[in-house]
Amino acid sequence: MTRYGLIGHPLTHSFSQKYFSEKFAREGITNARYDLFDMPDIAQALPALFTLAGLQGLNVTIPHKTAVLPFLDQLDSSAKKVGAVNVIRLEKDGTKTGFNSDYYGFRQSLEEAWSKARSLTDLATMKALVLGTGGASKAVVAALDDLGISYKIVSRKPDANGIVYADISTLISDYYLVINCSPVGMYPAVNAAPDLPYELITAHHFLYDLIYNPAETEFMRRGQAQGATVMNGYQMLVLQAEKAWAIWQEK
């Protein structure tokens, strides 16, 4: 039996387990299973998991996307670019390689969405606000860099490379792409939304929420009420999952 799974904490619900279980059933893959491995602390649990019979690959979610780095033997260019790992492949020689499929999922989903939103400014001339500084935002920033999109990172605490939420009101009229990489608004806190001046959002804005549960977040609802184009993170998740599967099959 070929084994795959997801590590993170807490794992109260999992897109990945549902997606891969359905994929295996749909495609007649009978010799594989996908499990959840809740790991509050990876120091001992991850090396032990690597010895699991049949284990071929893992997905990695919060809070371990950077914490796994010392446990890997090499990094793919995608992981080096992002500085975080969300896919681990166990190689035939026993080594472990880290990848980042979030990068591919975000970039492809953004480009596909933009091609359909004809009323929006050309993507190459767009400027973006990236809300949050976690592992997901690292993948988003790497994709924006490669797309030539200038951006500012927004966080609750100021640093040399970003701004705080109080500064957004002076920028929002020029930064039409707003990407929520924070967990604000995720189930079960569905009434929460990032602290933005939503009254300044217009039909020229594109609000992309990496959250997929709920399918329509408060962030999206408030943007849509102002005429903005909105999108959730489901397509990104599907694309990154398929990229992870392709990575695991390449060995």
Secondary structure as UniProt FT lines:
FT   STRAND          2..8
FT   HELIX           15..26
FT   TURN            27..28
FT   STRAND          32..38
FT   HELIX           42..49
FT   TURN            50..51
FT   TURN            53..54
FT   STRAND          55..60
FT   TURN            62..63
FT   TURN            65..68
FT   HELIX           69..71
FT   STRAND          74..75
FT   HELIX           77..82
FT   STRAND          87..90
FT   TURN            92..93
FT   STRAND          96..99
FT   HELIX           101..116
FT   TURN            118..119
FT   HELIX           123..125
FT   STRAND          127..131
FT   HELIX           135..147
FT   STRAND          150..155
FT   TURN            160..161
FT   STRAND          162..164
FT   HELIX           165..170
FT   TURN            171..174
FT   STRAND          177..180
FT   TURN            184..185
FT   TURN            187..188
FT   TURN            190..191
FT   HELIX           198..200
FT   TURN            203..204
FT   STRAND          206..209
FT   HELIX           218..225
FT   TURN            226..227
FT   STRAND          229..231
FT   HELIX           234..249
//
